[in-house]
Amino acid sequence: MTPPAPTPVAAQRLERRRRRWQDPTLFLRAGVLLAFALAPLVVPTFQVTDLLLKIALFATLVASYDVVIGYTGIVSFGHAMFFGFGAYAVALSLGKWGAPTYGHLLAGFGAGIVFSAAVAGLIGAFSLRVKALFFAMITLAFAEFALILAVQLSQVTGGEDGLSPKLPGVFAVGFDGGRWLGIPLTARLITYYALLAACVALFLGMSRFVHSPLGRALQAIRDNELRAEALGYRTFVFQIVSSSFASVVATVLGGCYAMWVRYVNPESTLGIPIMLDVLLMVIIGGIGTLYGGIIGAAFLLAARTLLPDLRALSASLFPGSEILARVSERWLLYFGILFILVVFFFPKGVLGTIRASLSRRPTGPGLPKG
């Protein structure tokens, strides 16, 4: 008895699974991960390590926002609020519950995840029925309220002075693990690799999420919500699940950020500028690409780190030049020009434009471009 022929969806899934090891982007992603893993060993300076880990953290945060805006079609201006929830949950658990321990650290992550999932579900239940710009404004109002609350509850959150949590065990500042293969095992290096592993795990989880049947349903809702409802999908429930999942990822990243910078205050974790940065990164990398967040975060954070050094560079190369000294001070102008050029030449984001151009190539000899 011959087995029944697979459905078109199942056949496409089997073909994709068969060819996944032939995907050239697989080696590109592996190369990027290898660069992040080896860079602190090749160039062991704090500036390089700090920049690379912040790129990894914010690239993953942008990917979590892309799950909401790019794969579900929900425009939210409050996504960074959950990033702040995670940072404060970890900082409070390590600073308010006695001596810092691994149990307190895990409890902080757990409390932040539960709280963020509950808040995301409540916001979605009350606000997702309001469409487009109105929902975005509601989420922005919630984010502003969270920022004001963090400033006013100074006895708990430290107000504008913030909190400086102390980490336990191998993450503590004074930890010295000796050497392994000639590499000093410092707390900073161990924290770097632990947080990098967390970012990789979250990326893999989000990739699995958007390519699962649930993710396909979310993309169908994004493309045509009325048609998805006509097919029997409970679009409202799917949207709540998507926003809650992305909010939980952002919460975990907020806790990781608090572990790295070891300082949390309202402006650095709950401020609106963080949400604007996430928006810029997802636009630069490409909406609906997931991995475009790596490009967007690298562009934005590297530009902010390197462009302010133009004055020192011009002073060392051309000492005594007043014109170059004044021109090099306008690094924000150059950053704006770079952003305009990226948007002009990559209207769908860098990765989105590249994917669009590759999809228009001929698929075989004598075939027209698609």
C-alpha positions as CSV (number, residue, x, y, z in Angstrom):
1,M,0.0,0.0,0.0
2,T,1.5,3.3,-1.1
3,P,1.6,6.1,1.4
4,P,-0.6,9.1,0.7
5,A,1.1,12.0,-1.1
6,P,2.1,14.8,1.2
7,T,0.2,18.0,1.2
8,P,1.8,21.0,-0.5
9,V,2.7,22.6,2.9
10,A,4.2,19.3,4.1
11,A,6.2,18.8,0.9
12,Q,7.6,22.3,1.1
13,R,8.6,21.7,4.7
14,L,10.3,18.5,3.9
15,E,12.2,20.2,1.0
16,R,13.3,23.0,3.3
17,R,14.5,20.5,5.9
18,R,16.4,18.6,3.2
19,R,18.2,21.7,2.0
20,R,18.8,23.5,5.3
21,W,22.5,22.4,5.4
22,Q,22.9,23.8,1.8
23,D,21.8,27.2,2.8
24,P,24.7,29.7,2.4
25,T,23.4,31.9,5.1
26,L,23.9,29.1,7.6
27,F,27.7,29.5,7.2
28,L,27.4,33.3,7.3
29,R,25.5,33.0,10.6
30,A,28.1,30.6,11.9
31,G,30.9,32.9,10.9
32,V,29.2,35.9,12.7
33,L,28.8,33.7,15.9
34,L,32.4,32.6,15.6
35,A,33.6,36.3,15.3
36,F,31.6,37.2,18.5
37,A,33.1,34.2,20.3
38,L,36.7,34.8,19.4
39,A,36.9,38.6,19.4
40,P,37.3,39.0,23.2
41,L,40.2,36.6,23.0
42,V,41.9,38.2,20.0
43,V,41.3,41.8,21.1
44,P,40.9,41.6,24.9
45,T,40.0,45.2,25.5
46,F,36.9,46.3,27.5
47,Q,35.7,48.7,24.7
48,V,35.6,45.9,22.1
49,T,34.0,43.4,24.5
50,D,31.4,45.9,25.7
51,L,30.5,46.9,22.1
52,L,30.2,43.3,20.9
53,L,28.0,42.2,23.8
54,K,25.7,45.2,23.5
55,I,25.4,44.5,19.8
56,A,24.4,40.9,20.7
57,L,21.9,42.0,23.3
58,F,20.2,44.8,21.3
59,A,20.2,42.6,18.1
60,T,18.3,40.0,20.0
61,L,16.0,42.7,21.5
62,V,15.4,44.0,17.9
63,A,14.6,40.5,16.8
64,S,12.0,40.1,19.6
65,Y,10.4,43.4,18.4
66,D,10.5,42.1,14.8
67,V,8.4,39.1,16.0
68,V,5.7,41.7,16.9
69,I,5.9,44.2,14.1
70,G,7.4,42.2,11.3
71,Y,5.8,38.8,11.7
72,T,2.5,39.7,13.4
73,G,1.9,43.2,12.1
74,I,1.5,44.9,15.5
75,V,2.9,48.4,15.9
76,S,3.9,48.8,19.5
77,F,5.8,51.7,21.1
78,G,6.0,50.0,24.5
79,H,8.2,47.0,23.8
80,A,11.3,48.5,25.5
81,M,9.2,48.7,28.7
82,F,9.5,44.9,29.1
83,F,13.2,45.3,28.7
84,G,13.2,47.6,31.7
85,F,11.0,45.2,33.7
86,G,13.6,42.5,33.3
87,A,16.5,44.8,34.2
88,Y,14.7,46.0,37.4
89,A,13.5,42.5,38.4
90,V,17.1,41.2,38.4
91,A,18.5,44.3,40.1
92,L,15.9,44.3,42.8
93,S,16.3,40.5,43.4
94,L,20.0,40.9,43.9
95,G,19.9,44.1,45.8
96,K,16.8,43.9,48.0
97,W,16.7,40.2,49.1
98,G,19.9,40.0,51.1
99,A,23.3,38.8,49.8
100,P,23.3,38.0,46.1
101,T,23.1,34.3,45.2
102,Y,22.4,32.3,42.1
103,G,18.9,31.6,43.6
104,H,18.2,35.3,43.8
105,L,19.4,35.8,40.2
106,L,17.1,33.1,38.9
107,A,14.3,34.4,41.0
108,G,14.7,37.8,39.5
109,F,14.5,36.4,36.0
110,G,11.5,34.3,36.9
111,A,9.6,37.2,38.6
112,G,10.3,39.5,35.6
113,I,9.1,36.9,33.1
114,V,5.9,36.2,35.0
115,F,5.2,39.9,35.5
116,S,5.9,40.8,31.9
117,A,3.8,38.0,30.5
118,A,0.9,39.1,32.7
119,V,1.3,42.8,31.8
120,A,1.6,42.0,28.1
121,G,-1.5,39.8,28.3
122,L,-3.5,42.5,30.0
123,I,-2.4,45.2,27.6
124,G,-3.2,43.0,24.7
125,A,-6.6,42.0,26.1
126,F,-7.6,45.7,26.5
127,S,-5.8,47.3,23.6
128,L,-5.3,44.9,20.7
129,R,-8.9,45.4,19.5
130,V,-7.8,49.0,18.8
131,K,-6.0,49.0,15.5
132,A,-3.0,50.8,13.9
133,L,-1.9,54.1,15.4
134,F,-4.3,54.0,18.3
135,F,-2.8,50.8,19.7
136,A,0.7,52.3,19.3
137,M,-0.3,55.3,21.3
138,I,-1.8,53.2,24.0
139,T,1.5,51.2,24.4
140,L,3.5,54.4,24.4
141,A,1.2,55.7,27.3
142,F,1.9,52.5,29.3
143,A,5.7,52.9,28.7
144,E,5.6,56.5,29.9
145,F,3.6,55.4,33.0
146,A,6.2,52.7,33.8
147,L,9.0,55.3,33.5
148,I,7.2,57.8,35.8
149,L,6.5,55.0,38.3
150,A,10.1,54.0,38.4
151,V,11.2,57.5,39.1
152,Q,8.5,58.2,41.8
153,L,9.0,54.9,43.7
154,S,12.5,55.9,44.7
155,Q,12.4,53.8,47.9
156,V,12.1,50.7,45.9
157,T,13.7,51.5,42.5
158,G,16.3,54.0,43.6
159,G,14.6,56.7,41.6
160,E,16.8,58.6,39.2
161,D,19.9,57.4,41.1
162,G,19.0,53.8,40.1
163,L,20.3,50.5,41.5
164,S,23.8,48.9,41.3
165,P,23.3,45.2,41.9
166,K,26.1,42.9,42.9
167,L,26.3,39.6,41.1
168,P,27.0,36.2,42.7
169,G,29.7,33.6,42.3
170,V,31.6,33.6,39.0
171,F,29.8,36.8,37.9
172,A,31.1,38.8,40.9
173,V,33.6,41.6,40.2
174,G,36.4,40.1,42.4
175,F,36.1,36.6,40.9
176,D,39.4,35.1,39.6
177,G,39.2,31.7,38.0
178,G,42.9,31.5,37.2
179,R,43.9,30.6,33.6
180,W,42.6,28.1,31.1
181,L,44.8,27.5,28.1
182,G,46.5,30.8,28.9
183,I,43.3,32.8,29.0
184,P,42.5,34.6,32.3
185,L,39.0,33.5,33.5
186,T,37.7,36.9,34.8
187,A,34.2,37.6,35.9
188,R,33.8,39.9,32.9
189,L,34.8,37.3,30.4
190,I,32.6,34.6,32.0
191,T,29.6,37.0,32.0
192,Y,30.3,37.8,28.3
193,Y,30.1,34.2,27.2
194,A,27.1,33.4,29.5
195,L,25.1,36.3,28.1
196,L,26.2,35.6,24.5
197,A,25.0,32.0,24.9
198,A,21.7,33.4,26.2
199,C,21.3,35.6,23.1
200,V,22.0,32.6,20.8
201,A,19.5,30.5,22.6
202,L,16.9,33.3,22.4
203,F,17.6,33.8,18.7
204,L,17.1,30.1,18.0
205,G,13.9,30.1,20.0
206,M,12.5,33.0,18.1
207,S,13.6,31.5,14.8
208,R,11.7,28.3,15.7
209,F,8.7,30.4,16.8
210,V,8.3,32.3,13.5
211,H,8.9,29.2,11.3
212,S,6.4,27.1,13.3
213,P,2.8,26.6,12.3
214,L,1.9,29.3,14.8
215,G,4.4,31.6,13.2
216,R,2.9,30.9,9.7
217,A,-0.6,31.7,11.1
218,L,0.8,35.0,12.5
219,Q,2.1,35.9,9.1
220,A,-1.2,35.1,7.6
221,I,-2.9,37.5,10.1
222,R,-0.3,40.2,9.3
223,D,-1.0,39.9,5.6
224,N,-4.8,39.7,5.7
225,E,-6.5,39.6,9.1
226,L,-10.0,39.4,7.8
227,R,-9.2,36.4,5.6
228,A,-7.5,34.7,8.5
229,E,-10.6,35.2,10.6
230,A,-12.7,33.8,7.8
231,L,-10.5,30.7,7.8
232,G,-11.3,30.2,11.4
233,Y,-8.2,31.6,13.2
234,R,-8.8,33.4,16.4
235,T,-6.6,36.3,15.4
236,F,-7.0,38.1,18.8
237,V,-5.6,35.1,20.7
238,F,-2.7,34.6,18.3
239,Q,-1.8,38.3,18.6
240,I,-1.8,38.1,22.4
241,V,0.4,35.0,22.3
242,S,2.9,36.7,19.9
243,S,3.1,39.9,21.9
244,S,3.5,38.0,25.2
245,F,6.2,35.8,23.8
246,A,8.2,38.7,22.4
247,S,7.7,40.6,25.7
248,V,9.1,37.6,27.7
249,V,12.2,37.6,25.4
250,A,12.7,41.3,26.0
251,T,12.4,40.8,29.7
252,V,15.2,38.1,29.7
253,L,17.4,40.5,27.7
254,G,16.7,43.3,30.2
255,G,18.0,41.0,33.0
256,C,21.0,40.1,30.9
257,Y,21.7,43.8,30.3
258,A,21.6,44.5,34.1
259,M,24.1,41.7,34.6
260,W,26.5,43.2,32.1
261,V,26.3,47.0,33.0
262,R,25.7,46.3,36.7
263,Y,23.6,49.4,36.9
264,V,19.9,50.1,36.3
265,N,18.0,53.4,36.3
266,P,14.8,54.6,34.5
267,E,16.5,56.4,31.6
268,S,18.9,53.6,30.7
269,T,16.3,50.8,30.7
270,L,12.8,52.3,30.5
271,G,13.4,55.5,28.6
272,I,11.7,56.3,25.3
273,P,15.2,56.7,23.5
274,I,15.6,52.9,23.9
275,M,12.4,52.3,22.0
276,L,13.6,54.8,19.3
277,D,16.9,52.9,19.0
278,V,15.0,49.7,18.6
279,L,12.9,51.2,15.8
280,L,15.9,52.6,14.0
281,M,17.7,49.2,14.3
282,V,14.7,47.3,12.9
283,I,14.4,49.8,10.0
284,I,18.1,49.6,9.2
285,G,18.2,45.8,9.3
286,G,14.9,45.1,7.7
287,I,11.4,44.5,9.1
288,G,10.3,40.9,9.0
289,T,13.9,39.5,8.6
290,L,14.7,38.6,12.3
291,Y,18.4,38.5,11.6
292,G,18.4,42.0,10.3
293,G,18.6,43.2,13.9
294,I,22.2,42.2,14.0
295,I,23.0,44.6,11.1
296,G,20.9,47.4,12.6
297,A,22.4,47.0,16.1
298,A,25.9,46.8,14.7
299,F,25.4,49.9,12.6
300,L,23.8,52.1,15.3
301,L,26.0,51.1,18.2
302,A,29.3,51.1,16.3
303,A,28.5,54.5,14.8
304,R,27.7,55.9,18.3
305,T,30.9,54.4,19.7
306,L,33.3,55.3,16.9
307,L,32.0,58.6,15.5
308,P,32.6,60.6,18.8
309,D,36.3,59.7,18.5
310,L,36.6,61.7,15.2
311,R,37.9,64.8,17.1
312,A,40.7,62.9,18.8
313,L,41.6,61.2,15.5
314,S,41.6,64.5,13.5
315,A,43.7,66.1,16.3
316,S,46.3,63.4,16.1
317,L,46.5,63.4,12.3
318,F,46.2,67.1,11.7
319,P,47.3,68.9,14.9
320,G,46.5,72.6,15.0
321,S,43.8,72.5,12.4
322,E,40.9,74.5,13.8
323,I,38.6,73.7,10.8
324,L,39.0,69.9,11.1
325,A,38.5,70.1,14.9
326,R,35.2,71.9,14.5
327,V,34.0,69.6,11.6
328,S,34.9,66.5,13.6
329,E,32.7,67.6,16.5
330,R,29.6,67.3,14.4
331,W,29.4,63.5,14.6
332,L,25.7,63.5,15.1
333,L,25.4,65.1,11.7
334,Y,27.5,62.4,10.1
335,F,25.4,59.8,11.8
336,G,22.2,61.3,10.4
337,I,23.8,61.3,6.9
338,L,24.7,57.7,7.3
339,F,21.2,56.8,8.3
340,I,19.7,58.7,5.4
341,L,22.0,56.9,3.0
342,V,21.1,53.5,4.4
343,V,17.4,54.2,4.1
344,F,17.8,55.6,0.6
345,F,19.8,52.7,-0.8
346,F,18.1,50.0,1.3
347,P,14.4,50.9,1.4
348,K,13.5,47.6,2.9
349,G,16.4,47.6,5.3
350,V,19.8,46.1,4.5
351,L,18.8,42.4,4.8
352,G,15.3,43.0,3.5
353,T,16.6,44.7,0.3
354,I,19.2,41.9,-0.2
355,R,16.6,39.2,0.1
356,A,14.3,41.1,-2.3
357,S,17.1,41.4,-4.9
358,L,18.0,37.7,-4.6
359,S,14.4,36.7,-5.0
360,R,14.3,38.5,-8.4
361,R,17.2,36.5,-9.8
362,P,16.5,33.8,-12.4
363,T,15.7,30.5,-10.7
364,G,17.1,28.4,-13.6
365,P,18.5,28.6,-17.1
366,G,16.2,30.5,-19.5
367,L,13.8,31.4,-16.7
368,P,12.7,35.0,-16.3
369,K,13.3,36.9,-13.0
370,G,10.6,36.4,-10.5
